[in-house]
Amino acid sequence: MISASERSAAPETVRRLLGPAYGAGDRPCLDDGAGLVTRAELRSRVRTLAARIGDLAGQHALVAVLCHRGRDFVASVLAVHHCGGAYLPLDTSHPDERLATVLASAAPDLVVTTSDLVDRLPSGTAALLLDTGDVVGRTATRTTRCRGLAYVTYTSGTTGRPKGVAVTHEGLRAYFQAMDREIGESRDQVWLAASSVTFDSSVGEILWPAVSGHLVRLGGNTFPELVDEVLDPTRRITHMQCAPTLLRLLLSEPGADERLRTAETLLIGGESFPLDLVPSLRTGSGGPRLVNVYGPTEATVWVSRCDVAPGATGPVSVGAPSEGNVLRVLDERLEPVDPGGTGMLWIGGRQVAAGYWNDPALTEKVFLPDPFAGGSTRMYRTGDVAVVTPDGIVLVGREDDQVKVHGNRVELGEVERALRAVPGVQDAVCLVDRDTAAASLLVGVCAGAGIDRNAVRAHVTGLLPGYMVPSRIVIRDLLPMTVAGKVDRRRLAQDLGVAADSFTLTGPAHPAGGLAR
């Protein structure tokens, strides 16, 4: 029996799972390849885990989750929420060095994992093993430091190290409500979840549908696995979200266009929306609803959306902000730009994150008191340069070295730091080659004598997630320099035949991808 007090005291995710308004107990909510999981089965598992996690780490703790994609991951995340804590998702496909870097930065109070993965954790890490019930490593700490936080997820960082974005339960609740209003019109949705669990897009394609009365198909997060899921005629898909480059690759697979045309809604984000994809998916009044979504991790998944209709022309705007949020294009004095003017895109409202985990200095740089709200709330500087047009706000570039590769957010400085860590490399830069319609590719250029290209790739693969490893490695004796003594990236790009626009991002900052080929 579920008490009213249990539901009212729970975070939004758990309240929905426990609440009868979102489906009966025998309603399936997960399909992870090992069979269907009903809402009642998930509730039972969440309660059991929550009691165990609460005994070990207490309430409002930060709990990392390192599990294979499936029911254990979902149950662990919801159990952490049941305890009032925040979860830190870890991807099993990431190299051990990356896991260690994130764990050292985040310092979670406990890690929930399984016996086949525990050896990948740094020695002494406090861990609860789901499959055996054992507790290993040091004693879990008991803190209340995560009060009000829903999750901390790490993205590529400008300093060369990943940074943790701390998202609040209030922001997550606002996002869920936006999904209800703008996407949740049908009650028989089947979501294909393909993003890495470390990307906040997984919140939208796993957590929201799973607790809101829909069914989630937890597919693998490699491209071949995604193709198999999409093309399988026995497995229904009504909703899916991905980056445009990934969608283009999918459409190149025989039969994929026909299958995707049977979907109800496709959420497209992470890069600018290329209108040449529309005819492959929409024919007259047929085909899925196409929704361009925008929002960086710092604004809780996505914060605005724009429906793209057949026959649309011109660049697609970021669309209207969801209720309780606001988008502003401001000049350097934080004044709104005139129509037709270009400025920095700022986000204010309920979905703005709390800041960067354990990094108050960086938080203060980009999360500022909102002068348009009397300073009572904060607004976030996205780094996206935008122009105000009659059709809405259109993104035109970035102010920094953040780029998108297959829809994944990548700071070039973090890749360059990994390249420079290779023995024998004296200096390194990372360029982005946009010379194909299908995708943007990273090009790593290393300077030094006697460097083996394969050794560079192997070393970097042990440091970075797969989507951040350069597709092309180039070895040079020296890197060209400008008169100011800096690496001449433009000349280097010309020498290597890299597209000239490789220094400008033309898409929104939303990590809605995470698939490896």
N, C-alpha and C positions, 0 to 999 in steps of 0.2 A: 504494500500500500504506500502511495506517495503522498506525503503530507503537504498541505498548503504552505506551511512554514519552511519546509525544505526547498520548495520551488522558489519562494519569494526571496530567500536568502542567497540563492545560487546565482552565479554569473549567467549571462545571456545564453551561452552555449549549453550549460547544464540545465537551466530552466526550461529550455526548449526540449531537451532530451527527456526530461522528467514529465513534461506537461502533456496532457491528453489531447490538447488542441492540435498537435502536430503529428498525430497518427497513433493508431492502436499499437499495442505491444507486439503483435504478430506481424507488423508491417516491416518488410526488409528495408534496411538503410545502407548496408554495405555489401559489396561483392568484391572480394579480394582474390578471387581465383581459387580459394580453398572452400568456397561455398558462400551462401547468403548468411548475413548476420541480421537478426531482427532488432527492433528497438528495445524489446525486453531483454534480449541477450546482451546488448551493448550496455544497457542500464546496470545490469547485474555485475558485469565485468568492471564498469567504472566505479561502482560503489565499493567493490572488493579492493581494487587498486587504491582508491582514495583513502580508505582506512589505513592501508599499509604505508602509503606515502606520508599521510598525516602523522602517523606514529614516528616515522623516521625524521622528517624534515619540518613538521609543524605546518601552520598556516602561513600563507603569504611568502612562501619560499620560491626561489628560482630553481626549477627542476629541468635538467636537460633530458631529452628523449632521443636515444640512439637505437632505433628498431628498424627492421625490414618493413617495407611498405605493406600495410595490411591492417588487420583488426587490432593488433597489439599497439601499433602506433596511435591509432585514433583513440582507443580506450585510454592509453596513457596520457595523452594530451587532455582529454576531458576529465580524467581523474585529478590531474594537477589543478584544473579549474575548479573542480569540486572542493578541493582543499583551499581555494582562495589564492592559489599561487599563479605564477607565470611559467610558461614552458619555453624551453630553448630547443628548437628542432635541429637535429644533426643528421646529415645525409650519409648513409652507409657507403655511397660511391665516392665520397671525398677521401683524399689521401690522409694517412694518419697524422702527418705533419699539420695539415689544415685543421683537423679535429683538435689537435693539441693546442694550436694557436687560439682557436675560438674558446676552448675550455679555460685556457690561462687568462684570457681577457674577461670572460664572463664570470668565472669562479662560481659555478652553480653549487647549490647546497647538496644536490643529489643528482645522480644520473640513473635513469631507468633504461635498462638494456636487456640483452639476453646472453646466455653463456657462450654462444658462438661469436659474440662481438665484444665481450668484455676485455679481451686481451688487446684490443685496439685503443683502449683508454690509457692515459698516462698512469704510471704506477701509483698506487695509493688512492686513486679516485674513489670516492664513496659511491657505490652503485647497488641498485636493487635489480636482481636478475628475475625477469618475469617468468621464465620457464621453470625455475627451480625454487623460487621464493627466497633464495639466499641473499645475504647482504655481504658485500666484500669491500675491502679498502678501509679507509678511515671512517670514523663515525660521522654521519651526516650532520651538518650544522642546522640549527633551528633559528630562523630569523623571521622578521616581519618586513623586510626591506622591499618586497614586491607588492605591497598593499596597493590595490588599484590597477596593477599591471596584468595584461593578458598574455603577452608573449614578448620575447626578445629574439629578433632574427638578425643574422649578420649578413651584411652586404659588402661589396668591394669598397675599400677605403682609399681616400686621396693620399694618405700618409704612407701607403704601401702595405698597410695592415688592414684586415677587415674591421668594420665598425658595427656595433650592435644597436639596432633601432628598438627602443622600448615603447610598445604600443599598449594603450590603456583598455580596460574593459569598457569604458564609456565610448571610446573610439570604435571598438569592435561592435558594440551594441548599435551605434549609429550606422555602421556599415551593413550589419544584418538587416536593419530596418530599411535601408536603401535598396538592398537586394529584394526584400519583400515587395516593395512598391514598384520597382522598375524591372525586375526579372522574374519575380515569383508569381506571375499571373496564373500559371497552370500548376496543378497539384500532382501531376503524374510525371515528374521530371526524372530523367536518367542522365547523370553527369559523368562524363569521362574525365577522370583526374589523371593528368600526366606530368604536372609540374613537379620539380624537386620540392620536398617538404621544407627546405630552407627558404624557399621563396614565398612571399606572403600571398601570392596567387593561389597557393594551396589552401589558404583559409577560405577562399571563395569557392573552390571546386571540391573541397572535402568537408570542412567543418559545417559551413552554412547548409548545404543540401542534406548532409547526414543527420543533422539535428532538427531540420525544418520539414521533415515529412517526405523527403525525396530519397532516391537511390543513387549511391555513388559507386561507380565502377573504378576500382583502384588499379589502373593499368601500370605497366612499367614506365620508367622515364628515359628510355632510349628510343631513338627514332624507329628502328625496326619493330619494337614492341608496340609503339603507337600506331604504325601502319597496320599491323596485324589486328589491333583492336578496332580501328576504323573500318577495315575491309571485311571483318567477320559479319556475315549476313545474319547470324543467329543472335547477335548481341546488339540490342537497341541503344541508340544514343539520341538524346533530345537536346542536350546542352554541352557546350565545350568552350574553353577559352585557350587562346594561344597567341603567339606573336605573328605578325604578317609573314616574316621570312619562313617560319615553320609552316604556316598555312600554305605558302607557295610550294614548299617542298612536298607537302602532303598532296596537293592538287596535281603534282607531276606523276604521282603513282596511278597506274591504270585503275579506273573504277572508283577512285576516291571522291571525285567530284559528284558522282551520282549518289554515293552514300551520304556525303555531307549535305547535299541538297534535301535530304529527308529529315535533317535536324530541325528543331524549332528555333534555336537561338545560338549564335556564335558570338562570343565576346572576344574582340580583337584588341590587343594592347601591347605596349612595349616598344613600339616604333610607329612612325607615321603610317597612316592607312593608305595603301596604294589602291587607287580606284580600279586599276586594270584587273583586280581579283574579283570584282563584283560580278561580271558576266558569267564567270565560271560557277557561281553559286546561286545567282538570282536570275530567273527567266520570267519576265512579266510579273505576275503576282505570286509566282511559285518560288520555293526556296526558303531558307531560314532567315530569320530576322538577324541583321548584321549590326552589331553595336560596337562602336569605337569607344574604348574606355581609357581613362587617363588617371594616373595617380602614382606618385612615388611611394616607396615603402614607408616613408615618414608620414604618410597621410592615410594609412590603413587600407591597403589593397588598391582600390580605385575610388576617386572622389567626384568624378564627373563622367558623363557619357553622352554620346551622340549617335542616333540611329542613322545608318547609311542606306539610302534608298537607291534602287536602280536608276541610272541616268544622272546620278550626282556628278557635279563638275567642280573643279578647283580643289584646293587643299581641304582636307577634312578638319574641322575644328575639334577642340577637346570637349565641346559640348557644354551642357548645363550642369552646374554643381548639384550634388544631391542635397536634400534638405538638411539644414543645420551647418552647411559648409559654404565657403565663398572663395572665388578665384579673383585675384586682382593683378593687373599688370602695372607695375610701379616703376618710376624712374629712380635715379640714385638718391634722391631726396625723400623717397618713399611717398611720392605724390603720384596719383593716377595719371597715366599717359593719355593723350588725346586719341580719338579714333584715328586709326591709321598709324599710330605711333608704336614704337618698339620699346620694350622694357623687360624687367625681370618678373617672372610669374611667381606670385606668392599665394599660399593656401592658408586660409583661416577657418576656424570652426571646430566642430565636435571630433572630427577624425584626425586632427593633428596629433602626432605622437608626443609622448612625454619628453623625448630627447634621445641622446645617445648614451647607452649603458656605460657607466663608469667613465664618462668623458664629459665633464661639465664645461670644459673650455670649448670644445667643438660644439656642444649644444648651444652655448651662448652666442656663437657666431651666426647660426642659421635659424634658431628658434627665438624670435623676438616678441616682446609685448606688442599686441595688436593695437596700434593707435586708433584704428577705426572702430574698435570695441572698447575704447576708454582704457586700454591697457589691462583689462581684466582677464583676457585670454591671450594666447600666443598665436603667431602666424609663422609659417615655415617658408624659408627661401629655397625654392626648388632647384635653382641653377639653370632652369630652362628659360631661354630667351624667347619671347612671344610678341606677336603683333595683334592689335585689336582691329578686327575686320567687321564689316556689316553682318557677316555670318557667324561671328563669335571669335574666340581666342584661338589663334593658330600658332603652333610652335615653329620656330625658325632655326633653332640651334642651341648650343650649350655655351656657358661661360667658362667651362673648365675642360679637363681631359676625360670626363666620363663619356663612354660610348656604349653602344648596344651591339651585341653579337648574338644573332638568333633570338633577339628579344631579351637577352640577359644583360644586366647592368655590370659593366666592367670599368674599373679605374685603371687607366694605362700605367699609372705609377706603381700599382701593386704587381702587375705583370713584369714591369721593368725591374723591380726589386728582386723578384724571383730569378730573372735572367742574370742579374749581376751577382747572384749568390752561387752561380755555377763556377767551379774551379777553372781558372784560366781566363775567364771573361773580365776584361778591363773596364768595359762600359757597354751599355745596351740601351736600346730604345724599342718601343713597340708602336707600330703603325696599324692603321685599319684600312684594309683594301675593300672598297665598295664597288669594284669593277665588274661585279656580276649582279644580275637582277635577283638572283635567288637568295643571296646572303652576303653579310659582311664578314670578312675573315681577318683574324689577327696575324700580323707579320712581325716576328721577333728578329731584331738585327743585333748581333753581338760582335764586339770588336775584341780581337786578341789573336795571338799566334798559336797554331796547332790545336785549335778547338774542334772537337768532333760534333757534328750536327746532331747525331743520334744521342750522344751523351747529354747534350743540352736539353733535348726533348725529354729524355728519361729523368733528368734531375728536376726539371720544372714540373713534370707530371706528378712527382712525389711531393710537390709543394702546393699546387693549385687545383681547384676543381677542373674537371675536363673542359668545361666551356671557356675557361680562361687560358688554356694552353694554346699557344700560337699554332695555327695550321701550317705556317711556313716559317722555317728558321733559316736565316741568312747569316753567313760568317763573313766579316770584313776585317782587313788589317786595322783600319782606322775609320772613324765616323767623320763625315764632313762637318765642319764647324762654321758658324757665322762669324762676322767681324767682332761680335760681342763675346765670342768665346763659348757660345752655346751650340749644341748639336743642331745642324741645319736639317730639320725634319722634312721641309718641303723639297730641298734638293735631293735628299736621300730617297724620298718617295718617287721623285722623277727618275732617278737612277735605276730604281728597282721596278719601275712600271706600275707603281701603286697609284690608284685613282687619286686625282688631285684634291677631291673633296674629303679626303680621309681625316681631316682635322675638324670636321663639323658634324654634329649630330643633328639630324632633322626629325627625330622621333621623340615621343614622350618618354619620361623616365618612369617606366613601370616594368618590373621584372616578371613578366608573364611568360616565361619560357622554361628553360632549364632542362631541355632534352639534349642528349648526346647522340651523335650519329654513330 
